[in-house]
Amino acid sequence: MKTTIKERIIAYLYTVAKIPYQYFFKNHKPWEITIQSLLEHQTNTLGYQLGHFFKINQFEIQESLEEHDVLHVLANIGTTVKDELYLQFYLLGNGKKSLFLLLVITTGILFYQSEYKNFYKQYKRGQKAHRFYDLDFQKMLSLPVSEIKQTFNIQ
């Protein structure tokens, strides 16, 4: 799929912003897991589904940012530039507030004015779910995804 200049700009801004964000705000201990160890979980679990997510998207695990990818898995939101914006609106609806989130959302509003309805839809989806964005997902890797989604009303 060919990327637009707009998508390249946003991806570049994300790459530049990720380094200080990771350094200043995500300084907890990395999970010390591998994709292979995730795939050794039962197929219905969060661990397996996260490993599968990494594998099918050909991603590497980014230290101290593991929970971000868990959020993609649980909210069932993809990884395109627009999808990343959808996820941030979803998280805003779920109660997350951070400078990084607000910067991403502002960028999305400026660059994707035609997506307002979809952004709002994701925001409302996030509101319907019980707060889950800040859970300790590492401790939940062996739980079935369906159980997590049901418990937190993630749709």
Secondary structure as a PSIPRED ss2 file (coil, helix, strand):
# PSIPRED VFORMAT (PSIPRED V4.0)

   1 M C   1.000  0.000  0.000
   2 K C   1.000  0.000  0.000
   3 T C   1.000  0.000  0.000
   4 T C   1.000  0.000  0.000
   5 I H   0.000  1.000  0.000
   6 K H   0.000  1.000  0.000
   7 E H   0.000  1.000  0.000
   8 R H   0.000  1.000  0.000
   9 I H   0.000  1.000  0.000
  10 I H   0.000  1.000  0.000
  11 A H   0.000  1.000  0.000
  12 Y H   0.000  1.000  0.000
  13 L H   0.000  1.000  0.000
  14 Y H   0.000  1.000  0.000
  15 T H   0.000  1.000  0.000
  16 V H   0.000  1.000  0.000
  17 A H   0.000  1.000  0.000
  18 K H   0.000  1.000  0.000
  19 I H   0.000  1.000  0.000
  20 P H   0.000  1.000  0.000
  21 Y H   0.000  1.000  0.000
  22 Q H   0.000  1.000  0.000
  23 Y H   0.000  1.000  0.000
  24 F H   0.000  1.000  0.000
  25 F H   0.000  1.000  0.000
  26 K C   1.000  0.000  0.000
  27 N C   1.000  0.000  0.000
  28 H C   1.000  0.000  0.000
  29 K C   1.000  0.000  0.000
  30 P C   1.000  0.000  0.000
  31 W C   1.000  0.000  0.000
  32 E C   1.000  0.000  0.000
  33 I C   1.000  0.000  0.000
  34 T C   1.000  0.000  0.000
  35 I H   0.000  1.000  0.000
  36 Q H   0.000  1.000  0.000
  37 S H   0.000  1.000  0.000
  38 L H   0.000  1.000  0.000
  39 L H   0.000  1.000  0.000
  40 E C   1.000  0.000  0.000
  41 H C   1.000  0.000  0.000
  42 Q C   1.000  0.000  0.000
  43 T C   1.000  0.000  0.000
  44 N C   1.000  0.000  0.000
  45 T E   0.000  0.000  1.000
  46 L H   0.000  1.000  0.000
  47 G H   0.000  1.000  0.000
  48 Y H   0.000  1.000  0.000
  49 Q H   0.000  1.000  0.000
  50 L H   0.000  1.000  0.000
  51 G H   0.000  1.000  0.000
  52 H H   0.000  1.000  0.000
  53 F H   0.000  1.000  0.000
  54 F H   0.000  1.000  0.000
  55 K H   0.000  1.000  0.000
  56 I H   0.000  1.000  0.000
  57 N H   0.000  1.000  0.000
  58 Q C   1.000  0.000  0.000
  59 F C   1.000  0.000  0.000
  60 E C   1.000  0.000  0.000
  61 I C   1.000  0.000  0.000
  62 Q C   1.000  0.000  0.000
  63 E C   1.000  0.000  0.000
  64 S C   1.000  0.000  0.000
  65 L C   1.000  0.000  0.000
  66 E H   0.000  1.000  0.000
  67 E H   0.000  1.000  0.000
  68 H H   0.000  1.000  0.000
  69 D H   0.000  1.000  0.000
  70 V H   0.000  1.000  0.000
  71 L H   0.000  1.000  0.000
  72 H H   0.000  1.000  0.000
  73 V H   0.000  1.000  0.000
  74 L H   0.000  1.000  0.000
  75 A H   0.000  1.000  0.000
  76 N C   1.000  0.000  0.000
  77 I C   1.000  0.000  0.000
  78 G C   1.000  0.000  0.000
  79 T C   1.000  0.000  0.000
  80 T C   1.000  0.000  0.000
  81 V H   0.000  1.000  0.000
  82 K H   0.000  1.000  0.000
  83 D H   0.000  1.000  0.000
  84 E H   0.000  1.000  0.000
  85 L H   0.000  1.000  0.000
  86 Y H   0.000  1.000  0.000
  87 L H   0.000  1.000  0.000
  88 Q H   0.000  1.000  0.000
  89 F H   0.000  1.000  0.000
  90 Y H   0.000  1.000  0.000
  91 L H   0.000  1.000  0.000
  92 L H   0.000  1.000  0.000
  93 G H   0.000  1.000  0.000
  94 N C   1.000  0.000  0.000
  95 G C   1.000  0.000  0.000
  96 K C   1.000  0.000  0.000
  97 K C   1.000  0.000  0.000
  98 S C   1.000  0.000  0.000
  99 L H   0.000  1.000  0.000
 100 F H   0.000  1.000  0.000
 101 L H   0.000  1.000  0.000
 102 L H   0.000  1.000  0.000
 103 L H   0.000  1.000  0.000
 104 V H   0.000  1.000  0.000
 105 I H   0.000  1.000  0.000
 106 T H   0.000  1.000  0.000
 107 T H   0.000  1.000  0.000
 108 G H   0.000  1.000  0.000
 109 I H   0.000  1.000  0.000
 110 L H   0.000  1.000  0.000
 111 F H   0.000  1.000  0.000
 112 Y C   1.000  0.000  0.000
 113 Q H   0.000  1.000  0.000
 114 S H   0.000  1.000  0.000
 115 E H   0.000  1.000  0.000
 116 Y H   0.000  1.000  0.000
 117 K H   0.000  1.000  0.000
 118 N H   0.000  1.000  0.000
 119 F H   0.000  1.000  0.000
 120 Y H   0.000  1.000  0.000
 121 K H   0.000  1.000  0.000
 122 Q H   0.000  1.000  0.000
 123 Y H   0.000  1.000  0.000
 124 K H   0.000  1.000  0.000
 125 R H   0.000  1.000  0.000
 126 G H   0.000  1.000  0.000
 127 Q H   0.000  1.000  0.000
 128 K H   0.000  1.000  0.000
 129 A C   1.000  0.000  0.000
 130 H C   1.000  0.000  0.000
 131 R C   1.000  0.000  0.000
 132 F C   1.000  0.000  0.000
 133 Y C   1.000  0.000  0.000
 134 D C   1.000  0.000  0.000
 135 L C   1.000  0.000  0.000
 136 D C   1.000  0.000  0.000
 137 F H   0.000  1.000  0.000
 138 Q H   0.000  1.000  0.000
 139 K H   0.000  1.000  0.000
 140 M H   0.000  1.000  0.000
 141 L C   1.000  0.000  0.000
 142 S C   1.000  0.000  0.000
 143 L C   1.000  0.000  0.000
 144 P E   0.000  0.000  1.000
 145 V H   0.000  1.000  0.000
 146 S H   0.000  1.000  0.000
 147 E H   0.000  1.000  0.000
 148 I H   0.000  1.000  0.000
 149 K H   0.000  1.000  0.000
 150 Q H   0.000  1.000  0.000
 151 T H   0.000  1.000  0.000
 152 F C   1.000  0.000  0.000
 153 N C   1.000  0.000  0.000
 154 I C   1.000  0.000  0.000
 155 Q C   1.000  0.000  0.000
